[in-house]
Amino acid sequence: MTRMDAMIDRLRGFIEMGGPVIALIGAISVVTLAVILYKLWQFRASGVGRHHALRAAVSEWDRGETRAARRSLEGSCSYLAPVIARAFAADPSDAKATRRIEAEAEARFARLERGFRFLDTVAQVAPLLGLFGTVLGMIEAFQALQSAGSQVDPSLLAGGIWVALLTTAAGLAVAMPASVVLSWFESRIAEERALADHALSVALGPDGRTAPQPVAQGRVVPQGA
């Protein structure tokens, strides 16, 4: 028997002991792992966290170096680069264009956040499923204890409780990693939103060009003075 066969037999034994609840938790764990791996791939493919060229472009634009900013932006692999490029080309006084650019940035964040609701649901529901399985297992254990009558075997009750608690452990084993990974994903998206807000405020606001200096207010000097 290979190691894979041994693992499959052990998993089958857990499912038989825990019943349908442990099978449901196992299916949820497989889907959760698939979602997490997909989100990691999506973050990497989108260039999340890789904004060195974009930051340089925004800094150059803020100093008024528009040509250098556009060149730096062309070398960026960030998913925000097309949005910032549109912001560079937009008229800041055009409110409709500004709203479209902001909406496009928000749409990109929405795509990155897809799947977060599922992970949050798993983090909340998996422990409840485990507790539900434990309650069902305890009911079965006490029914078996009642059926035994006066010939009570303590090992019978202990074995039933052990099997019942297995579902709670499985639910927590799925919920805790999902909660930790979700918190990490949300913190990365919060950083990405802060970066996008700053970049758009610079691109659609003052770009470092010299503003007209106000005329000093003072007494009028006579021409003949």
RAZIWO-V752307 format. One line per field, one symbol per residue. phi: phi as a letter, one per 20 degrees, with the letter a starting at -180 (. if undefined). burial: I if it has 24 or more other C-alpha atoms within 12 Angstrom, else O. A space follows every 50 residues. Layout:
phi=???
burial=???
//
This chain:
phi=.ffffffffffffffffenffffffffffffffffffffffffffemfnd cfffffffffffenefffffffffeedffegfffffffeeegeeffffff ffffffffffffefoffffffffeegffffffffffffffffffffffmf eedgfffffffffffffffffffeffffffffffffffffffffffffff fffedfdnffefffffebffegfef
burial=OOOOOOOOOOOOOIIOIIIOIIIIIIOIIOOIIOIIOOIOOOIOOOOIII IOIIIIIIIIIIOOOIOOIIOIIOOIOIIIIIIIIIIIOOOOOOOOOIOO IIOIIIOIIOOIIOIIOIIIOIIOIIIIIIIIIIIIIIOIIIOIOOOOOO OOOOOOIOOIIIIIIIIIIIIIIIIIIIIOIIOOIIOIIOOIIOIIIOII IIIIIIIOOOOOOOOOOOOOOOOOO
//
